[in-house]
Amino acid sequence: MKTNSPPVRRSHSLLKEPRLFLLCSTLLLATPAMAIDANGNGLNDIWEMIYGASALTAGADNDGDGWTNAKESAAGTNPFDAASHPGLSIATWTPSQVQLGHPRIAGKRYRIESKTSLSLATWTTDFNEVASAANPVVYLFEKSPGAKFWRLRIDDADSDGDGLLDAEERWLGFDPATTRTDRNDTADLSRVTTGLSTPSVITLGVLGARMSERWPGPGVAVVRRSGGLEPLTVNVSFGGTATLGADYSTTALGNVVAIPAGVREVPVYLTPVADLDDGEGDETVVVTVQTGTGYTRGATFSGTVTIENETETSLPRAKAAARFLLQAAFGPNQDSTLDADDIPQNVGEVMTMGFSAWIDDQFTKPIGYIQPWTEWEIANGNALQLYGNAKEHAWWARAMGSPHLWPADGRNPVLNPFPYDPLRQRVAFALSEILVVSDRPEALAVEQVGMANYYDLFETHAFGNYRDLLRAVALHPAMGIYLSHLGNQKANPALNIFPDENFAREIMQLFTIGLWKLNPDGTRQLDGLGQPIPTYNNGDITELARVFTGLSFGNNATFTNYPRDFTVAMKGFDAYHDLASKTLLGGPLAGGVQLPANNATVVDVYAAVDNLFDHQNVGPFISLRLIQRFVTSNPSPAYVGRVAAAFANNGSSVRGDMKAVIKAILLDTEARDPAMMSQPTWGKLREPFLRCVNFARAFDAKSVSGYYPLDQFAIAHLQDPMNSPSVFNFFLPTHSPSGPITQQGLVAPEFQIINASSAVSGANYFWQHTLTDLHYWGTGIADYGVRLNLDPELAMLTSANITDDQPPAATALDPDPLLRRLDLVLTGGTLSPRQFQIIREAMLRINYPTWQWPRERLRMAIYLITASADFNVLR
């Protein structure tokens, strides 16, 4: 039960004609019976610690402001500052309103009460809150005839009922809404009472062990405190080969680090200074905790951060290379056990070659088709009890860099490995989401080889010419079935036969020119009334549909649907083709093309595709779509314009050169400038499925058998290759979720497949499958299970034999190096110190005798990273 101290009254009057308006301010300070007061001196122990007031007596008034120390303790104000004390102010706001105000302490309960006569027995509560912040606040009240009296009542709250007052928890950085802040195993009250009587032990960790002169991310050392809760000033020193002030700066001004009350970690940022000395080598900064007052040093009190020399033209460093691979490929892979450093192998390749040379080298790689594996599995899968979606199994094999065409291809993977071409695979996946064919229609679901053959069009033309890709897509039977121009016949009104317009519409709207005429930078052209200008009309669709008549399976001798071979391009049957002349996109007077009569079917098709390909919209339209798939959802018009210019002319007067487009996208200054990472509108939500591929690549996932029977990712992530719900892909490129993104006129396409279910199931997938088969349902044959190789990471957590299910707790190693590795391969090195702390502390709460505690620690770390914004958003 809280009891009130004697009221303190202060009166103010405001004379406002035609009535008298009076304020009587009474402050009732509750005596915090539940507050921590171990020494029984009538003052809150945590309040004493915060203000350094442990030597005060309750009845004294050290700052002479008229408030005793006991009342200031109850109010939470500073006993050494005469300006810091409870008080209620009044002022006229408008002729009909009065303004009341008072200072606040976070966690204290404030009630403004009133009555119209002091003779009344009860007060009316006008406002009641538990303050969420320590700042002044004002309230507006309507004036009323006659007198009115107000008082401010200050009480304490214990929102979670754990025995700690809300103000005490807020002073210490605890959460007053839960009894176990940060989900700690120990209850808050026990942690606080123990911490108040326990000395602080200070250690030093390193979160960012590398910093580069031209990379915005600083090096980060962190001063950690265990035990005590009191505010501390920790002495640190800086040594190594680098010179403070000349080679780097630090946030530890005066070589001290202030640790506020209750805080367990304080980062020390080290920012390199770029210089013109291109020939200097890497330098080191050694941060050391020195002895001081109020703490002792733990076993690890020193750490080293390397300053990597970087020039305007030097090769990329690890974080830049990792970020590049998250855009251009499927992310960093696992480091080899034979490699002496801790940098993933493909990151090291980019660092050695540079961005442009790496891309050029990828252009030379033999093509990793998926059709051969698909055909082999269709023929042999049942006998091997290898079930599922064969084309997706093949997709995974190529994405993971399998050394075989299929596991039993007879190749020696050491002497003659199957080439790994991650850039081509990544480009193919992006193109498959623009020129969409899905296996959801039953007619295509059973044609896995044919669907693989269609996907391989993107493999073939990923580094070719977009014109050739359009032609191949227009004539592929899978597209013919999907958008229904296979078997499309010329008009015969007597028989109620008219050309199907589906493909004619989508090749314009989705594959080439879009709905609106564009400027070279992708912005919309406007007419004299400021309205966007359509690129085509219904007449253009009808006219173009006539072109796509007379096409059927290329293996057939007649214009029939059977037999059907989805691996052969469609051919023309002129008897069913509209042989009359055709006008495309408005005809010659409007910049269109007039196709003469009696053109053969395929001649018309090629001419129509060329007509669209040459349209000025194609460059900016396709450039924007590809930038969105690789780099950012909202590129600047200038960025789009530069890529569109490369589409229009590769430098040798060739239009549609995909190599030029890819290099323009990935090497653009906006894509490579790390400063863009700090722009709030930059970057993109990563596709759920591609996050799974990054996850698998980062830990070299594979099966003992060499098979990759992985599919059904749509269950948890709503996405599988070639399985979109419509020709509009899994998400629209113009999708804008309601809220701030829409309000700013921005788009975030990938948010369209994030819903209340997938937001949970997607995150849970990483928790459930880190230690098991990556297939959602698992596999019936153990050797077919595709699993992460966690041995290198487990070796960083314990010195014990990692095959032991329960190594003793004494073998636990510092998790910082492991977290630095996970940060690099999963987020490109973007984890903040706060995220690092949350993950580290969550890991360390998993201890012996928890079953397989090293594996559970690792799983917790991976799960928390994959659930973070740093992993889910590509910057």
Secondary structure, 3 states (H helix, E strand, C coil): CCEECCCEEEEEEEEECCEEEEEEEEEEEEECCCCCCCCCCCCCHHHHHHHCCCCCCCCCCCCCCCCCHHHHHHHCCCCCCCCCCCCCEEEEEECCEEEEEECCCCCEEEEEEEECCCCCCCCEEEEEEECCCCCCEEEEEECCCCCCEEEEEEEECCCCCCCCCHHHHHHCCCCCCCCCHHHCCCCHHHHHHHHHCCCEEEEEEEEECEEECCCCCCEEEEEEEECCCCCEEEEEEEECCCCECCCEEECCHHHEEEECCCCCEEEEEEEECCCCCCCCCCEEEEEEECCCCCEEECCCCEEEEEEECCCCCCCCCHHHHHHHHHHHCCCCCCCCCCCCCCCCHHHHHHHHHCHHHHHHHHHCCCCCCCHHHHHHHHHHCCCCCCCCCHHHHHHHHHHCCCCCCCCCCCCCCCCCCCCCCHHHHHHHHHHHCCCCCCCCCHHHHCCHHHHHHHHHHHHHHCCCEHHHHHHHHHCCHHHHHHCCCCCCCCCEHHHCECCCCHHHHHHHHCCCCCCECECCCCCECECCCCCECECCCHHHHHHHHHHCCCEECCCCCCCCCCCCCCCCCCEECHHHCCCCCEEECCCHHHCCEEECCCCCHHHHHHHHHHHHHCCCCHHHHHHHHHHHHHCCCCCCHHHHHHHHHHHHCCCCCCCCEHHHHHHHHHHCHHHHCHHHHHCCCCCEECCHHHHHHHHHHHCCCECCCCCCCCCCCHHHHCCCCCCCCCCCCCCCCCCCCCCHHHHCCCCCHHHHHCCCCHHHHHHHHHHHHCCCCCCCCCCCCHHHCCECCCHHHHCCCECCCCCCCCCCHHHECCCHHHHHHHHHHHHCCCCCHHHHHHHHHHHHCCCCCCCCHHHHHHHHHHHHHHCCHHHHEEC
